[in-house]
Amino acid sequence: MDSEIKLSVLFTREQIAAAVKRLAAEIRRDYLDKNPVLIAVLKGSFVFLADLVRQLNFPLQIEFAQLSSYGRGRESAGKGKIKVVQDVKTDIKGRHVLVVEDIIDTGLTAAFFLEHLRQKQPASLKLCSLTDKPSRTQVKINIDYLGLTVPDKFIVGYGIDWDERFRYLPDICAIEDGD
Ligand code: PRP
């Protein structure tokens, strides 16, 4: 069960809320009159998205997409293995698009998805991620709006899972145990 895994709090809910508030202020300033399309990448971003949009509080559209990148373990699936499981269900041509991610790890997923969206010819395309793990970068991508930088530890909570577990935690925690 979940209680067998040793976790330590990396970012408290208060620290997360402060980061979300800061990001929302930046996004609000840039998109206030643009009726942007926010595309949240399922599943990990659902908690972040819910908090973020309530702080934005201006006209915008919310869409979802699902990509496959991680398998059942803690490692990325590797280059070339990313697939669109559920594509965006609206026409984004000519729209201002902001991708909302929970974590940029190797960067492979975001790089793949941004290129996928670019082919749909949005008016603009930017990336917002709650967290980034620079120690794991394989593909350098520009994160236009970044919340928190995380050390080289596997993190869970605030929507982020390990093997579908721990998404419910209100804080972001590091797994201290090995596999
Ligand atoms: C996570 C996260 C990113 C991706 C980042 O999703 O939401 O999409 O991994 O990893 P990368 O930078 O190494 O490509 P995951 O595949 O775990 O799915 P989930 O959001 O449904 O948990």
Backbone and ligand atoms as CSV (ligand in chain L), in Angstrom:
chain,resi,resn,atom,element,x,y,z
A,1,MET,N,N,0.845,-1.218,0.000
A,1,MET,CA,C,0.000,0.000,0.000
A,1,MET,C,C,0.870,1.254,0.000
A,2,ASP,N,N,0.206,2.403,-0.184
A,2,ASP,CA,C,0.945,3.661,-0.289
A,2,ASP,C,C,1.769,3.967,0.947
A,3,SER,N,N,1.295,3.522,2.109
A,3,SER,CA,C,1.998,3.832,3.349
A,3,SER,C,C,3.357,3.131,3.452
A,4,GLU,N,N,3.583,2.131,2.591
A,4,GLU,CA,C,4.876,1.430,2.615
A,4,GLU,C,C,5.985,2.251,1.956
A,5,ILE,N,N,5.602,3.230,1.161
A,5,ILE,CA,C,6.583,4.048,0.438
A,5,ILE,C,C,6.960,5.257,1.290
A,6,LYS,N,N,8.277,5.472,1.411
A,6,LYS,CA,C,8.748,6.593,2.217
A,6,LYS,C,C,8.781,7.877,1.378
A,7,LEU,N,N,8.037,8.875,1.846
A,7,LEU,CA,C,7.957,10.141,1.113
A,7,LEU,C,C,8.462,11.281,1.983
A,8,SER,N,N,9.021,12.289,1.369
A,8,SER,CA,C,9.333,13.511,2.102
A,8,SER,C,C,8.787,14.704,1.325
A,9,VAL,N,N,8.255,15.667,2.054
A,9,VAL,CA,C,7.646,16.825,1.396
A,9,VAL,C,C,8.746,17.684,0.778
A,10,LEU,N,N,8.593,17.951,-0.506
A,10,LEU,CA,C,9.562,18.777,-1.224
A,10,LEU,C,C,9.041,20.204,-1.355
A,11,PHE,N,N,7.767,20.318,-1.736
A,11,PHE,CA,C,7.108,21.621,-1.804
A,11,PHE,C,C,5.770,21.510,-1.083
A,12,THR,N,N,5.572,22.365,-0.103
A,12,THR,CA,C,4.307,22.356,0.638
A,12,THR,C,C,3.187,22.928,-0.227
A,13,ARG,N,N,1.962,22.701,0.211
A,13,ARG,CA,C,0.821,23.238,-0.542
A,13,ARG,C,C,0.871,24.770,-0.593
A,14,GLU,N,N,1.441,25.370,0.450
A,14,GLU,CA,C,1.558,26.839,0.454
A,14,GLU,C,C,2.581,27.309,-0.588
A,15,GLN,N,N,3.688,26.586,-0.680
A,15,GLN,CA,C,4.707,26.945,-1.690
A,15,GLN,C,C,4.151,26.750,-3.109
A,16,ILE,N,N,3.385,25.681,-3.278
A,16,ILE,CA,C,2.771,25.426,-4.589
A,16,ILE,C,C,1.787,26.549,-4.921
A,17,ALA,N,N,0.956,26.910,-3.944
A,17,ALA,CA,C,-0.046,27.966,-4.168
A,17,ALA,C,C,0.628,29.286,-4.549
A,18,ALA,N,N,1.754,29.577,-3.917
A,18,ALA,CA,C,2.480,30.816,-4.232
A,18,ALA,C,C,3.018,30.771,-5.663
A,19,ALA,N,N,3.518,29.601,-6.058
A,19,ALA,CA,C,4.040,29.452,-7.426
A,19,ALA,C,C,2.906,29.586,-8.442
A,20,VAL,N,N,1.763,28.984,-8.146
A,20,VAL,CA,C,0.614,29.059,-9.061
A,20,VAL,C,C,0.133,30.504,-9.183
A,21,LYS,N,N,0.126,31.203,-8.070
A,21,LYS,CA,C,-0.312,32.603,-8.069
A,21,LYS,C,C,0.612,33.463,-8.944
A,22,ARG,N,N,1.912,33.234,-8.810
A,22,ARG,CA,C,2.878,33.979,-9.613
A,22,ARG,C,C,2.709,33.674,-11.100
A,23,LEU,N,N,2.564,32.398,-11.422
A,23,LEU,CA,C,2.373,32.008,-12.822
A,23,LEU,C,C,1.100,32.620,-13.390
A,24,ALA,N,N,0.037,32.596,-12.610
A,24,ALA,CA,C,-1.247,33.139,-13.068
A,24,ALA,C,C,-1.122,34.629,-13.362
A,25,ALA,N,N,-0.369,35.345,-12.542
A,25,ALA,CA,C,-0.185,36.786,-12.768
A,25,ALA,C,C,0.553,37.023,-14.091
A,26,GLU,N,N,1.567,36.198,-14.363
A,26,GLU,CA,C,2.331,36.339,-15.610
A,26,GLU,C,C,1.454,36.017,-16.826
A,27,ILE,N,N,0.691,34.933,-16.724
A,27,ILE,CA,C,-0.154,34.489,-17.844
A,27,ILE,C,C,-1.285,35.490,-18.075
A,28,ARG,N,N,-1.857,35.992,-17.015
A,28,ARG,CA,C,-2.936,36.976,-17.080
A,28,ARG,C,C,-2.457,38.224,-17.841
A,29,ARG,N,N,-1.274,38.669,-17.489
A,29,ARG,CA,C,-0.695,39.866,-18.116
A,29,ARG,C,C,-0.549,39.648,-19.630
A,30,ASP,N,N,-0.145,38.452,-20.042
A,30,ASP,CA,C,0.152,38.190,-21.455
A,30,ASP,C,C,-1.061,37.785,-22.286
A,31,TYR,N,N,-2.113,37.255,-21.657
A,31,TYR,CA,C,-3.213,36.660,-22.432
A,31,TYR,C,C,-4.586,37.269,-22.171
A,32,LEU,N,N,-4.635,38.313,-21.391
A,32,LEU,CA,C,-5.923,38.857,-20.915
A,32,LEU,C,C,-6.950,39.086,-22.025
A,33,ASP,N,N,-6.519,39.630,-23.158
A,33,ASP,CA,C,-7.468,39.950,-24.238
A,33,ASP,C,C,-7.364,38.977,-25.408
A,34,LYS,N,N,-6.777,37.818,-25.192
A,34,LYS,CA,C,-6.489,36.920,-26.322
A,34,LYS,C,C,-7.373,35.668,-26.384
A,35,ASN,N,N,-8.274,35.508,-25.461
A,35,ASN,CA,C,-9.113,34.301,-25.403
A,35,ASN,C,C,-8.300,33.051,-25.754
A,36,PRO,N,N,-7.259,32.765,-24.986
A,36,PRO,CA,C,-6.376,31.646,-25.333
A,36,PRO,C,C,-7.039,30.278,-25.156
A,37,VAL,N,N,-6.438,29.286,-25.794
A,37,VAL,CA,C,-6.819,27.893,-25.556
A,37,VAL,C,C,-5.750,27.302,-24.643
A,38,LEU,N,N,-6.139,26.895,-23.462
A,38,LEU,CA,C,-5.213,26.203,-22.561
A,38,LEU,C,C,-5.364,24.708,-22.815
A,39,ILE,N,N,-4.283,24.060,-23.179
A,39,ILE,CA,C,-4.340,22.615,-23.425
A,39,ILE,C,C,-3.588,21.916,-22.308
A,40,ALA,N,N,-4.335,21.246,-21.464
A,40,ALA,CA,C,-3.726,20.517,-20.356
A,40,ALA,C,C,-3.400,19.102,-20.800
A,41,VAL,N,N,-2.189,18.683,-20.481
A,41,VAL,CA,C,-1.746,17.329,-20.841
A,41,VAL,C,C,-2.105,16.391,-19.683
A,42,LEU,N,N,-3.024,15.473,-19.991
A,42,LEU,CA,C,-3.487,14.518,-18.975
A,42,LEU,C,C,-2.413,13.471,-18.694
A,43,LYS,N,N,-2.463,12.863,-17.511
A,43,LYS,CA,C,-3.417,13.210,-16.472
A,43,LYS,C,C,-2.829,14.163,-15.450
A,44,GLY,N,N,-1.509,14.194,-15.368
A,44,GLY,CA,C,-0.832,14.817,-14.229
A,44,GLY,C,C,-1.153,16.281,-13.982
A,45,SER,N,N,-1.588,16.992,-15.050
A,45,SER,CA,C,-1.773,18.438,-14.910
A,45,SER,C,C,-3.146,18.834,-14.385
A,46,PHE,N,N,-4.003,17.857,-14.065
A,46,PHE,CA,C,-5.396,18.228,-13.769
A,46,PHE,C,C,-5.537,19.081,-12.506
A,47,VAL,N,N,-4.748,18.827,-11.493
A,47,VAL,CA,C,-4.862,19.618,-10.254
A,47,VAL,C,C,-4.305,21.027,-10.493
A,48,PHE,N,N,-3.153,21.085,-11.126
A,48,PHE,CA,C,-2.522,22.366,-11.446
A,48,PHE,C,C,-3.455,23.221,-12.299
A,49,LEU,N,N,-4.022,22.619,-13.350
A,49,LEU,CA,C,-4.924,23.360,-14.235
A,49,LEU,C,C,-6.098,23.947,-13.453
A,50,ALA,N,N,-6.669,23.134,-12.585
A,50,ALA,CA,C,-7.854,23.577,-11.832
A,50,ALA,C,C,-7.530,24.778,-10.947
A,51,ASP,N,N,-6.376,24.747,-10.314
A,51,ASP,CA,C,-5.974,25.881,-9.473
A,51,ASP,C,C,-5.607,27.092,-10.327
A,52,LEU,N,N,-4.895,26.829,-11.418
A,52,LEU,CA,C,-4.412,27.921,-12.274
A,52,LEU,C,C,-5.571,28.717,-12.883
A,53,VAL,N,N,-6.541,28.034,-13.476
A,53,VAL,CA,C,-7.603,28.762,-14.194
A,53,VAL,C,C,-8.461,29.593,-13.243
A,54,ARG,N,N,-8.588,29.131,-12.007
A,54,ARG,CA,C,-9.386,29.928,-11.055
A,54,ARG,C,C,-8.644,31.187,-10.644
A,55,GLN,N,N,-7.329,31.167,-10.749
A,55,GLN,CA,C,-6.544,32.378,-10.495
A,55,GLN,C,C,-6.541,33.287,-11.726
A,56,LEU,N,N,-6.669,32.703,-12.904
A,56,LEU,CA,C,-6.636,33.509,-14.133
A,56,LEU,C,C,-7.896,34.373,-14.228
A,57,ASN,N,N,-9.043,33.688,-14.137
A,57,ASN,CA,C,-10.311,34.417,-14.047
A,57,ASN,C,C,-10.504,35.440,-15.174
A,58,PHE,N,N,-10.264,35.016,-16.410
A,58,PHE,CA,C,-10.597,35.827,-17.587
A,58,PHE,C,C,-10.986,34.858,-18.707
A,59,PRO,N,N,-11.603,35.349,-19.796
A,59,PRO,CA,C,-12.101,34.426,-20.824
A,59,PRO,C,C,-11.008,33.574,-21.460
A,60,LEU,N,N,-11.191,32.278,-21.407
A,60,LEU,CA,C,-10.247,31.337,-22.020
A,60,LEU,C,C,-10.972,30.024,-22.281
A,61,GLN,N,N,-10.373,29.198,-23.114
A,61,GLN,CA,C,-10.950,27.884,-23.436
A,61,GLN,C,C,-10.036,26.806,-22.874
A,62,ILE,N,N,-10.639,25.756,-22.370
A,62,ILE,CA,C,-9.846,24.654,-21.804
A,62,ILE,C,C,-10.042,23.401,-22.651
A,63,GLU,N,N,-8.931,22.816,-23.034
A,63,GLU,CA,C,-8.953,21.562,-23.790
A,63,GLU,C,C,-7.966,20.598,-23.140
A,64,PHE,N,N,-8.131,19.330,-23.489
A,64,PHE,CA,C,-7.252,18.303,-22.932
A,64,PHE,C,C,-6.644,17.460,-24.040
A,65,ALA,N,N,-5.475,16.951,-23.759
A,65,ALA,CA,C,-4.854,15.974,-24.648
A,65,ALA,C,C,-4.167,14.947,-23.768
A,66,GLN,N,N,-4.030,13.750,-24.290
A,66,GLN,CA,C,-3.305,12.723,-23.532
A,66,GLN,C,C,-2.235,12.097,-24.414
A,67,LEU,N,N,-1.064,12.018,-23.847
A,67,LEU,CA,C,0.085,11.447,-24.550
A,67,LEU,C,C,0.584,10.256,-23.769
A,68,SER,N,N,1.210,9.329,-24.447
A,68,SER,CA,C,1.831,8.236,-23.701
A,68,SER,C,C,3.334,8.484,-23.699
A,69,SER,N,N,3.912,8.538,-22.517
A,69,SER,CA,C,5.371,8.700,-22.463
A,69,SER,C,C,5.980,7.735,-21.466
A,70,TYR,N,N,5.501,7.754,-20.240
A,70,TYR,CA,C,6.044,6.839,-19.236
A,70,TYR,C,C,5.319,5.498,-19.330
A,71,GLY,N,N,6.039,4.442,-19.030
A,71,GLY,CA,C,5.399,3.142,-18.862
A,71,GLY,C,C,4.947,3.010,-17.427
A,72,ARG,N,N,5.036,1.842,-16.893
A,72,ARG,CA,C,4.593,1.641,-15.519
A,72,ARG,C,C,5.666,2.015,-14.501
A,73,GLY,N,N,6.899,2.188,-14.962
A,73,GLY,CA,C,7.983,2.489,-14.028
A,73,GLY,C,C,8.182,3.989,-13.864
A,74,ARG,N,N,9.376,4.355,-13.451
A,74,ARG,CA,C,9.646,5.756,-13.179
A,74,ARG,C,C,10.416,6.427,-14.318
A,75,GLU,N,N,10.755,5.665,-15.327
A,75,GLU,CA,C,11.594,6.229,-16.384
A,75,GLU,C,C,10.769,6.612,-17.601
A,76,SER,N,N,11.254,7.585,-18.351
A,76,SER,CA,C,10.610,7.957,-19.604
A,76,SER,C,C,10.678,6.793,-20.584
A,77,ALA,N,N,9.701,6.752,-21.475
A,77,ALA,CA,C,9.650,5.649,-22.432
A,77,ALA,C,C,10.790,5.731,-23.447
A,78,GLY,N,N,11.352,6.903,-23.609
A,78,GLY,CA,C,12.472,7.042,-24.535
A,78,GLY,C,C,12.044,7.655,-25.848
A,79,LYS,N,N,13.025,8.163,-26.539
A,79,LYS,CA,C,12.770,8.893,-27.774
A,79,LYS,C,C,12.034,8.032,-28.797
A,80,GLY,N,N,11.086,8.639,-29.476
A,80,GLY,CA,C,10.366,7.928,-30.530
A,80,GLY,C,C,9.200,7.103,-30.041
A,81,LYS,N,N,9.037,7.006,-28.716
A,81,LYS,CA,C,7.973,6.155,-28.186
A,81,LYS,C,C,6.750,6.961,-27.726
A,82,ILE,N,N,6.793,8.260,-27.935
A,82,ILE,CA,C,5.677,9.082,-27.475
A,82,ILE,C,C,4.572,9.075,-28.525
A,83,LYS,N,N,3.351,8.912,-28.051
A,83,LYS,CA,C,2.208,8.858,-28.969
A,83,LYS,C,C,1.096,9.766,-28.459
A,84,VAL,N,N,0.294,10.267,-29.383
A,84,VAL,CA,C,-0.903,11.007,-28.997
A,84,VAL,C,C,-2.006,9.981,-28.754
A,85,VAL,N,N,-2.437,9.879,-27.522
A,85,VAL,CA,C,-3.509,8.943,-27.171
A,85,VAL,C,C,-4.865,9.608,-27.398
A,86,GLN,N,N,-4.958,10.877,-26.988
A,86,GLN,CA,C,-6.177,11.656,-27.239
A,86,GLN,C,C,-5.758,13.052,-27.700
A,87,ASP,N,N,-6.123,13.383,-28.916
A,87,ASP,CA,C,-5.708,14.679,-29.467
A,87,ASP,C,C,-6.664,15.785,-29.005
A,88,VAL,N,N,-6.249,17.014,-29.229
A,88,VAL,CA,C,-7.077,18.174,-28.894
A,88,VAL,C,C,-8.349,18.139,-29.736
A,89,LYS,N,N,-9.495,18.349,-29.097
A,89,LYS,CA,C,-10.760,18.209,-29.826
A,89,LYS,C,C,-11.329,19.555,-30.261
A,90,THR,N,N,-10.476,20.470,-30.636
A,90,THR,CA,C,-10.940,21.755,-31.170
A,90,THR,C,C,-9.919,22.230,-32.192
A,91,ASP,N,N,-10.366,23.089,-33.104
A,91,ASP,CA,C,-9.455,23.619,-34.124
A,91,ASP,C,C,-8.660,24.771,-33.511
A,92,ILE,N,N,-7.369,24.628,-33.439
A,92,ILE,CA,C,-6.541,25.667,-32.806
A,92,ILE,C,C,-5.858,26.573,-33.839
A,93,LYS,N,N,-6.168,26.379,-35.108
A,93,LYS,CA,C,-5.569,27.228,-36.139
A,93,LYS,C,C,-5.912,28.695,-35.862
A,94,GLY,N,N,-4.883,29.536,-35.791
A,94,GLY,CA,C,-5.094,30.964,-35.552
A,94,GLY,C,C,-5.370,31.337,-34.098
A,95,ARG,N,N,-5.373,30.358,-33.210
A,95,ARG,CA,C,-5.636,30.632,-31.790
A,95,ARG,C,C,-4.325,30.760,-31.010
A,96,HIS,N,N,-4.419,31.449,-29.892
A,96,HIS,CA,C,-3.270,31.553,-28.991
A,96,HIS,C,C,-3.330,30.367,-28.023
A,97,VAL,N,N,-2.331,29.517,-28.113
A,97,VAL,CA,C,-2.355,28.247,-27.383
A,97,VAL,C,C,-1.296,28.233,-26.276
A,98,LEU,N,N,-1.737,27.818,-25.102
A,98,LEU,CA,C,-0.811,27.644,-23.977
A,98,LEU,C,C,-0.932,26.204,-23.475
A,99,VAL,N,N,0.150,25.464,-23.583
A,99,VAL,CA,C,0.175,24.077,-23.101
A,99,VAL,C,C,0.451,24.086,-21.593
A,100,VAL,N,N,-0.334,23.326,-20.857
A,100,VAL,CA,C,-0.187,23.266,-19.404
A,100,VAL,C,C,0.279,21.869,-18.997
A,101,GLU,N,N,1.475,21.825,-18.445
A,101,GLU,CA,C,2.083,20.553,-18.019
A,101,GLU,C,C,2.334,20.557,-16.509
A,102,ASP,N,N,2.399,19.397,-15.936
A,102,ASP,CA,C,2.753,19.283,-14.514
A,102,ASP,C,C,4.262,19.169,-14.340
A,103,ILE,N,N,4.924,18.477,-15.266
A,103,ILE,CA,C,6.377,18.294,-15.111
A,103,ILE,C,C,7.072,18.147,-16.462
A,104,ILE,N,N,8.211,18.806,-16.566
A,104,ILE,CA,C,9.110,18.577,-17.698
A,104,ILE,C,C,10.283,17.797,-17.120
A,105,ASP,N,N,10.421,16.579,-17.580
A,105,ASP,CA,C,11.466,15.695,-17.063
A,105,ASP,C,C,12.583,15.627,-18.114
A,106,THR,N,N,12.523,14.672,-19.027
A,106,THR,CA,C,13.516,14.652,-20.101
A,106,THR,C,C,13.248,15.747,-21.129
A,107,GLY,N,N,11.998,16.196,-21.187
A,107,GLY,CA,C,11.591,17.188,-22.189
A,107,GLY,C,C,11.062,16.552,-23.466
A,108,LEU,N,N,11.155,15.244,-23.556
A,108,LEU,CA,C,10.757,14.543,-24.787
A,108,LEU,C,C,9.273,14.701,-25.086
A,109,THR,N,N,8.452,14.585,-24.042
A,109,THR,CA,C,7.001,14.671,-24.240
A,109,THR,C,C,6.607,16.062,-24.722
A,110,ALA,N,N,7.107,17.074,-24.033
A,110,ALA,CA,C,6.742,18.455,-24.383
A,110,ALA,C,C,7.259,18.817,-25.777
A,111,ALA,N,N,8.486,18.408,-26.084
A,111,ALA,CA,C,9.053,18.712,-27.406
A,111,ALA,C,C,8.199,18.077,-28.505
A,112,PHE,N,N,7.821,16.837,-28.276
A,112,PHE,CA,C,6.971,16.121,-29.237
A,112,PHE,C,C,5.624,16.815,-29.388
A,113,PHE,N,N,5.016,17.156,-28.276
A,113,PHE,CA,C,3.652,17.710,-28.310
A,113,PHE,C,C,3.638,19.118,-28.910
A,114,LEU,N,N,4.639,19.919,-28.583
A,114,LEU,CA,C,4.701,21.274,-29.147
A,114,LEU,C,C,4.831,21.199,-30.666
A,115,GLU,N,N,5.636,20.282,-31.152
A,115,GLU,CA,C,5.791,20.116,-32.602
A,115,GLU,C,C,4.479,19.636,-33.222
A,116,HIS,N,N,3.823,18.724,-32.541
A,116,HIS,CA,C,2.513,18.220,-32.992
A,116,HIS,C,C,1.516,19.373,-33.117
A,117,LEU,N,N,1.503,20.257,-32.132
A,117,LEU,CA,C,0.557,21.378,-32.145
A,117,LEU,C,C,0.954,22.439,-33.169
A,118,ARG,N,N,2.247,22.621,-33.341
A,118,ARG,CA,C,2.736,23.635,-34.290
A,118,ARG,C,C,2.206,23.356,-35.704
A,119,GLN,N,N,2.064,22.090,-36.013
A,119,GLN,CA,C,1.559,21.702,-37.334
A,119,GLN,C,C,0.097,22.089,-37.536
A,120,LYS,N,N,-0.583,22.397,-36.444
A,120,LYS,CA,C,-1.991,22.829,-36.538
A,120,LYS,C,C,-2.100,24.347,-36.705
A,121,GLN,N,N,-0.982,25.017,-36.824
A,121,GLN,CA,C,-0.885,26.448,-37.126
A,121,GLN,C,C,-1.603,27.381,-36.149
A,122,PRO,N,N,-1.282,27.281,-34.863
A,122,PRO,CA,C,-1.835,28.252,-33.913
A,122,PRO,C,C,-1.205,29.624,-34.143
A,123,ALA,N,N,-1.884,30.680,-33.689
A,123,ALA,CA,C,-1.335,32.038,-33.814
A,123,ALA,C,C,-0.079,32.172,-32.959
A,124,SER,N,N,-0.105,31.554,-31.794
A,124,SER,CA,C,1.078,31.507,-30.932
A,124,SER,C,C,1.017,30.226,-30.115
A,125,LEU,N,N,2.167,29.800,-29.642
A,125,LEU,CA,C,2.247,28.531,-28.910
A,125,LEU,C,C,3.284,28.660,-27.804
A,126,LYS,N,N,2.831,28.532,-26.565
A,126,LYS,CA,C,3.747,28.639,-25.438
A,126,LYS,C,C,3.522,27.492,-24.463
A,127,LEU,N,N,4.474,27.356,-23.553
A,127,LEU,CA,C,4.451,26.237,-22.605
A,127,LEU,C,C,4.497,26.754,-21.172
A,128,CYS,N,N,3.592,26.223,-20.365
A,128,CYS,CA,C,3.606,26.495,-18.924
A,128,CYS,C,C,3.758,25.157,-18.209
A,129,SER,N,N,4.721,25.082,-17.313
A,129,SER,CA,C,4.859,23.845,-16.540
A,129,SER,C,C,5.009,24.174,-15.060
A,130,LEU,N,N,4.308,23.433,-14.244
A,130,LEU,CA,C,4.432,23.659,-12.805
A,130,LEU,C,C,5.844,23.347,-12.341
A,131,THR,N,N,6.430,22.260,-12.875
A,131,THR,CA,C,7.770,21.872,-12.425
A,131,THR,C,C,8.688,21.532,-13.605
A,132,ASP,N,N,9.967,21.640,-13.328
A,132,ASP,CA,C,10.996,21.253,-14.293
A,132,ASP,C,C,12.090,20.525,-13.522
A,133,LYS,N,N,12.640,19.498,-14.159
A,133,LYS,CA,C,13.721,18.732,-13.525
A,133,LYS,C,C,14.952,18.815,-14.419
A,134,PRO,N,N,15.725,19.904,-14.324
A,134,PRO,CA,C,16.824,20.137,-15.273
A,134,PRO,C,C,17.887,19.049,-15.289
A,135,SER,N,N,18.039,18.325,-14.183
A,135,SER,CA,C,19.047,17.264,-14.131
A,135,SER,C,C,18.751,16.134,-15.110
A,136,ARG,N,N,17.519,16.058,-15.609
A,136,ARG,CA,C,17.125,14.951,-16.480
A,136,ARG,C,C,16.960,15.365,-17.940
A,137,THR,N,N,17.235,16.623,-18.241
A,137,THR,CA,C,16.976,17.143,-19.591
A,137,THR,C,C,17.685,16.336,-20.678
A,138,GLN,N,N,16.913,15.928,-21.672
A,138,GLN,CA,C,17.490,15.317,-22.881
A,138,GLN,C,C,17.268,16.216,-24.089
A,139,VAL,N,N,16.129,16.895,-24.079
A,139,VAL,CA,C,15.811,17.840,-25.137
A,139,VAL,C,C,15.589,19.191,-24.487
A,140,LYS,N,N,16.363,20.181,-24.902
A,140,LYS,CA,C,16.229,21.512,-24.290
A,140,LYS,C,C,15.021,22.206,-24.892
A,141,ILE,N,N,14.053,22.499,-24.061
A,141,ILE,CA,C,12.894,23.246,-24.555
A,141,ILE,C,C,12.690,24.483,-23.695
A,142,ASN,N,N,12.148,25.499,-24.311
A,142,ASN,CA,C,11.907,26.738,-23.589
A,142,ASN,C,C,10.599,26.642,-22.810
A,143,ILE,N,N,10.691,26.784,-21.497
A,143,ILE,CA,C,9.477,26.795,-20.673
A,143,ILE,C,C,9.138,28.256,-20.425
A,144,ASP,N,N,8.066,28.714,-21.069
A,144,ASP,CA,C,7.727,30.139,-21.011
A,144,ASP,C,C,7.270,30.559,-19.622
A,145,TYR,N,N,6.563,29.667,-18.945
A,145,TYR,CA,C,6.080,29.950,-17.587
A,145,TYR,C,C,6.421,28.734,-16.715
A,146,LEU,N,N,7.362,28.928,-15.809
A,146,LEU,CA,C,7.814,27.807,-14.968
A,146,LEU,C,C,7.555,28.098,-13.491
A,147,GLY,N,N,6.963,27.113,-12.819
A,147,GLY,CA,C,6.658,27.275,-11.402
A,147,GLY,C,C,7.828,26.934,-10.495
A,148,LEU,N,N,8.206,25.664,-10.454
A,148,LEU,CA,C,9.178,25.188,-9.477
A,148,LEU,C,C,10.233,24.302,-10.143
A,149,THR,N,N,11.464,24.467,-9.713
A,149,THR,CA,C,12.540,23.598,-10.200
A,149,THR,C,C,12.772,22.496,-9.172
A,150,VAL,N,N,12.769,21.253,-9.639
A,150,VAL,CA,C,12.881,20.138,-8.700
A,150,VAL,C,C,14.230,19.439,-8.839
A,151,PRO,N,N,14.742,18.899,-7.747
A,151,PRO,CA,C,16.004,18.160,-7.803
A,151,PRO,C,C,15.806,16.800,-8.493
A,152,ASP,N,N,16.879,16.073,-8.651
A,152,ASP,CA,C,16.813,14.787,-9.359
A,152,ASP,C,C,16.239,13.699,-8.455
A,153,LYS,N,N,14.976,13.858,-8.129
A,153,LYS,CA,C,14.259,12.862,-7.321
A,153,LYS,C,C,12.933,12.601,-8.000
A,154,PHE,N,N,12.384,11.419,-7.790
A,154,PHE,CA,C,11.073,11.134,-8.354
A,154,PHE,C,C,10.024,11.801,-7.482
A,155,ILE,N,N,9.181,12.630,-8.094
A,155,ILE,CA,C,8.194,13.362,-7.293
A,155,ILE,C,C,6.775,12.872,-7.559
A,156,VAL,N,N,5.953,13.013,-6.532
A,156,VAL,CA,C,4.534,12.633,-6.609
A,156,VAL,C,C,3.704,13.681,-5.862
A,157,GLY,N,N,2.411,13.635,-6.123
A,157,GLY,CA,C,1.484,14.523,-5.425
A,157,GLY,C,C,1.047,15.693,-6.286
A,158,TYR,N,N,-0.017,16.369,-5.860
A,158,TYR,CA,C,-0.582,17.505,-6.585
A,158,TYR,C,C,-0.843,17.105,-8.048
A,159,GLY,N,N,-1.370,15.907,-8.230
A,159,GLY,CA,C,-1.704,15.407,-9.563
A,159,GLY,C,C,-0.663,14.485,-10.171
A,160,ILE,N,N,0.566,14.570,-9.660
A,160,ILE,CA,C,1.665,13.788,-10.251
A,160,ILE,C,C,1.695,12.395,-9.610
A,161,ASP,N,N,1.848,11.378,-10.447
A,161,ASP,CA,C,1.760,9.994,-9.954
A,161,ASP,C,C,3.083,9.260,-10.036
A,162,TRP,N,N,3.118,8.174,-9.315
A,162,TRP,CA,C,4.070,7.111,-9.588
A,162,TRP,C,C,3.221,5.851,-9.779
A,163,ASP,N,N,3.189,5.368,-11.034
A,163,ASP,CA,C,2.412,4.173,-11.330
A,163,ASP,C,C,0.946,4.336,-10.889
A,164,GLU,N,N,0.398,5.500,-11.168
A,164,GLU,CA,C,-1.001,5.858,-10.860
A,164,GLU,C,C,-1.286,6.066,-9.359
A,165,ARG,N,N,-0.241,6.090,-8.552
A,165,ARG,CA,C,-0.435,6.294,-7.116
A,165,ARG,C,C,-0.037,7.713,-6.711
A,166,PHE,N,N,-0.563,8.159,-5.622
A,166,PHE,CA,C,-0.167,9.409,-4.947
A,166,PHE,C,C,-0.623,10.702,-5.616
A,167,ARG,N,N,-1.472,10.636,-6.643
A,167,ARG,CA,C,-1.932,11.879,-7.275
A,167,ARG,C,C,-2.702,12.745,-6.288
A,168,TYR,N,N,-3.269,12.127,-5.275
A,168,TYR,CA,C,-4.166,12.815,-4.336
A,168,TYR,C,C,-3.431,13.648,-3.289
A,169,LEU,N,N,-2.139,13.501,-3.161
A,169,LEU,CA,C,-1.409,14.231,-2.116
A,169,LEU,C,C,-1.472,15.740,-2.368
A,170,PRO,N,N,-1.763,16.538,-1.351
A,170,PRO,CA,C,-1.853,17.992,-1.561
A,170,PRO,C,C,-0.498,18.682,-1.685
A,171,ASP,N,N,0.557,18.043,-1.193
A,171,ASP,CA,C,1.910,18.589,-1.325
A,171,ASP,C,C,2.648,17.823,-2.430
A,172,ILE,N,N,3.759,18.389,-2.894
A,172,ILE,CA,C,4.623,17.637,-3.807
A,172,ILE,C,C,5.705,16.971,-2.968
A,173,CYS,N,N,5.770,15.653,-3.082
A,173,CYS,CA,C,6.685,14.867,-2.244
A,173,CYS,C,C,7.699,14.131,-3.100
A,174,ALA,N,N,8.854,13.843,-2.498
A,174,ALA,CA,C,9.872,13.028,-3.153
A,174,ALA,C,C,9.794,11.621,-2.606
A,175,ILE,N,N,9.944,10.635,-3.488
A,175,ILE,CA,C,10.014,9.240,-3.044
A,175,ILE,C,C,11.439,8.979,-2.581
A,176,GLU,N,N,11.574,8.571,-1.342
A,176,GLU,CA,C,12.909,8.364,-0.769
A,176,GLU,C,C,13.416,6.938,-0.939
A,177,ASP,N,N,12.472,6.008,-1.093
A,177,ASP,CA,C,12.880,4.609,-1.258
A,177,ASP,C,C,13.284,4.316,-2.691
A,178,GLY,N,N,13.986,3.219,-2.895
A,178,GLY,CA,C,14.290,2.750,-4.252
A,178,GLY,C,C,13.069,2.065,-4.816
A,179,ASP,N,N,13.236,1.429,-5.997
A,179,ASP,CA,C,12.109,0.699,-6.620
A,179,ASP,C,C,11.661,-0.387,-5.688
L,1,PRP,C1,C,4.433,13.074,-17.301
L,1,PRP,C2,C,4.214,14.569,-17.440
L,1,PRP,C3,C,4.742,14.867,-18.803
L,1,PRP,C4,C,5.824,13.839,-18.998
L,1,PRP,C5,C,7.160,14.466,-18.766
L,1,PRP,O1,O,3.340,12.422,-17.830
L,1,PRP,O2,O,2.864,14.917,-17.318
L,1,PRP,O3,O,3.740,14.741,-19.785
L,1,PRP,O4,O,5.617,12.814,-18.041
L,1,PRP,O5,O,8.200,13.563,-19.008
L,1,PRP,P1,P,9.340,13.812,-20.066
L,1,PRP,O6,O,9.745,15.254,-19.992
L,1,PRP,O7,O,10.428,12.875,-19.629
L,1,PRP,O8,O,8.812,13.459,-21.423
L,1,PRP,P2,P,3.093,10.858,-17.680
L,1,PRP,O9,O,3.460,10.203,-18.968
L,1,PRP,O10,O,3.710,10.367,-16.404
L,1,PRP,O11,O,1.530,10.711,-17.632
L,1,PRP,P3,P,0.485,11.204,-16.537
L,1,PRP,O12,O,0.510,12.719,-16.600
L,1,PRP,O13,O,-0.794,10.624,-16.990
L,1,PRP,O14,O,0.920,10.684,-15.196
